């Protein structure tokens, strides 16, 4: 089993600071390092999942969100997006929709 000193250094802390720590400080720093490692692994797993499941546009939006960039379209673009999404769909009147004829 690794010694506390080895764990401390493996966690990325400066070896010369180890001997100045109280047991509580050491435990707190090692817990923080474990949390950072778990968060890094979770982010890597999420990124792998998104990269596998998302198409190119969704992946670019995900990457932009991670960088803190807003990749959302402005509100005035909504009409054009709705037109493009509905192109080629059959036209149904409200009455036909309510009757369920199509």
Rosetta constraint file for C-alpha pairs under 8 A:
AtomPair CA 2 CA 6 HARMONIC 6.03 0.50
AtomPair CA 2 CA 7 HARMONIC 6.51 0.50
AtomPair CA 3 CA 7 HARMONIC 6.33 0.50
AtomPair CA 4 CA 8 HARMONIC 6.04 0.50
AtomPair CA 5 CA 9 HARMONIC 6.28 0.50
AtomPair CA 5 CA 15 HARMONIC 7.61 0.50
AtomPair CA 5 CA 18 HARMONIC 6.86 0.50
AtomPair CA 6 CA 10 HARMONIC 5.99 0.50
AtomPair CA 7 CA 11 HARMONIC 6.06 0.50
AtomPair CA 7 CA 30 HARMONIC 7.82 0.50
AtomPair CA 8 CA 12 HARMONIC 6.92 0.50
AtomPair CA 8 CA 13 HARMONIC 6.02 0.50
AtomPair CA 8 CA 15 HARMONIC 7.45 0.50
AtomPair CA 8 CA 18 HARMONIC 7.22 0.50
AtomPair CA 8 CA 26 HARMONIC 7.94 0.50
AtomPair CA 8 CA 30 HARMONIC 6.72 0.50
AtomPair CA 9 CA 13 HARMONIC 5.22 0.50
AtomPair CA 9 CA 14 HARMONIC 6.41 0.50
AtomPair CA 9 CA 15 HARMONIC 5.76 0.50
AtomPair CA 11 CA 30 HARMONIC 7.16 0.50
AtomPair CA 11 CA 33 HARMONIC 5.93 0.50
AtomPair CA 13 CA 17 HARMONIC 7.67 0.50
AtomPair CA 14 CA 18 HARMONIC 7.20 0.50
AtomPair CA 17 CA 21 HARMONIC 6.95 0.50
AtomPair CA 18 CA 26 HARMONIC 7.68 0.50
AtomPair CA 21 CA 25 HARMONIC 5.75 0.50
AtomPair CA 21 CA 26 HARMONIC 5.91 0.50
AtomPair CA 22 CA 26 HARMONIC 6.17 0.50
AtomPair CA 23 CA 27 HARMONIC 6.11 0.50
AtomPair CA 24 CA 28 HARMONIC 6.12 0.50
AtomPair CA 25 CA 29 HARMONIC 6.16 0.50
AtomPair CA 26 CA 30 HARMONIC 6.16 0.50
AtomPair CA 27 CA 31 HARMONIC 6.07 0.50
AtomPair CA 28 CA 32 HARMONIC 6.16 0.50
AtomPair CA 29 CA 33 HARMONIC 6.17 0.50
AtomPair CA 30 CA 34 HARMONIC 6.19 0.50
AtomPair CA 31 CA 35 HARMONIC 6.23 0.50
AtomPair CA 32 CA 36 HARMONIC 6.20 0.50
AtomPair CA 33 CA 37 HARMONIC 6.18 0.50
AtomPair CA 34 CA 38 HARMONIC 6.15 0.50
AtomPair CA 35 CA 39 HARMONIC 6.09 0.50
AtomPair CA 36 CA 40 HARMONIC 6.12 0.50
AtomPair CA 37 CA 41 HARMONIC 6.20 0.50
AtomPair CA 38 CA 42 HARMONIC 6.11 0.50
AtomPair CA 39 CA 43 HARMONIC 6.14 0.50
AtomPair CA 40 CA 44 HARMONIC 6.19 0.50
AtomPair CA 41 CA 45 HARMONIC 6.15 0.50
AtomPair CA 42 CA 46 HARMONIC 6.11 0.50
AtomPair CA 43 CA 47 HARMONIC 6.00 0.50
AtomPair CA 44 CA 48 HARMONIC 6.12 0.50
AtomPair CA 45 CA 49 HARMONIC 6.17 0.50
AtomPair CA 46 CA 50 HARMONIC 6.09 0.50
AtomPair CA 47 CA 51 HARMONIC 5.95 0.50
AtomPair CA 48 CA 52 HARMONIC 6.14 0.50
AtomPair CA 49 CA 53 HARMONIC 6.06 0.50
AtomPair CA 50 CA 54 HARMONIC 5.45 0.50
AtomPair CA 50 CA 59 HARMONIC 6.85 0.50
AtomPair CA 51 CA 55 HARMONIC 7.96 0.50
AtomPair CA 51 CA 59 HARMONIC 6.41 0.50
AtomPair CA 54 CA 58 HARMONIC 5.56 0.50
AtomPair CA 54 CA 59 HARMONIC 5.63 0.50
AtomPair CA 55 CA 59 HARMONIC 6.10 0.50
AtomPair CA 56 CA 60 HARMONIC 6.19 0.50
AtomPair CA 57 CA 61 HARMONIC 6.21 0.50
AtomPair CA 58 CA 62 HARMONIC 6.12 0.50
AtomPair CA 59 CA 63 HARMONIC 6.17 0.50
AtomPair CA 60 CA 64 HARMONIC 6.13 0.50
AtomPair CA 61 CA 65 HARMONIC 6.14 0.50
AtomPair CA 61 CA 71 HARMONIC 5.91 0.50
AtomPair CA 62 CA 66 HARMONIC 6.31 0.50
AtomPair CA 63 CA 67 HARMONIC 6.41 0.50
AtomPair CA 64 CA 68 HARMONIC 6.27 0.50
AtomPair CA 64 CA 69 HARMONIC 4.99 0.50
AtomPair CA 64 CA 70 HARMONIC 6.77 0.50
AtomPair CA 64 CA 71 HARMONIC 6.36 0.50
AtomPair CA 65 CA 69 HARMONIC 5.41 0.50
AtomPair CA 65 CA 70 HARMONIC 6.44 0.50
AtomPair CA 65 CA 71 HARMONIC 7.21 0.50
AtomPair CA 73 CA 77 HARMONIC 6.36 0.50
AtomPair CA 73 CA 78 HARMONIC 7.74 0.50
AtomPair CA 74 CA 78 HARMONIC 7.54 0.50
AtomPair CA 77 CA 81 HARMONIC 6.34 0.50
AtomPair CA 78 CA 82 HARMONIC 6.10 0.50
AtomPair CA 79 CA 83 HARMONIC 6.20 0.50
AtomPair CA 80 CA 84 HARMONIC 6.16 0.50
AtomPair CA 81 CA 85 HARMONIC 6.09 0.50
AtomPair CA 82 CA 86 HARMONIC 6.13 0.50
AtomPair CA 83 CA 87 HARMONIC 6.09 0.50
AtomPair CA 92 CA 96 HARMONIC 6.15 0.50
AtomPair CA 92 CA 97 HARMONIC 6.38 0.50
AtomPair CA 92 CA 102 HARMONIC 7.77 0.50
AtomPair CA 93 CA 97 HARMONIC 6.20 0.50
AtomPair CA 94 CA 98 HARMONIC 6.19 0.50
AtomPair CA 95 CA 99 HARMONIC 6.20 0.50
AtomPair CA 96 CA 100 HARMONIC 5.96 0.50
AtomPair CA 96 CA 101 HARMONIC 5.75 0.50
AtomPair CA 96 CA 102 HARMONIC 7.04 0.50
AtomPair CA 97 CA 101 HARMONIC 6.87 0.50
AtomPair CA 97 CA 102 HARMONIC 7.19 0.50
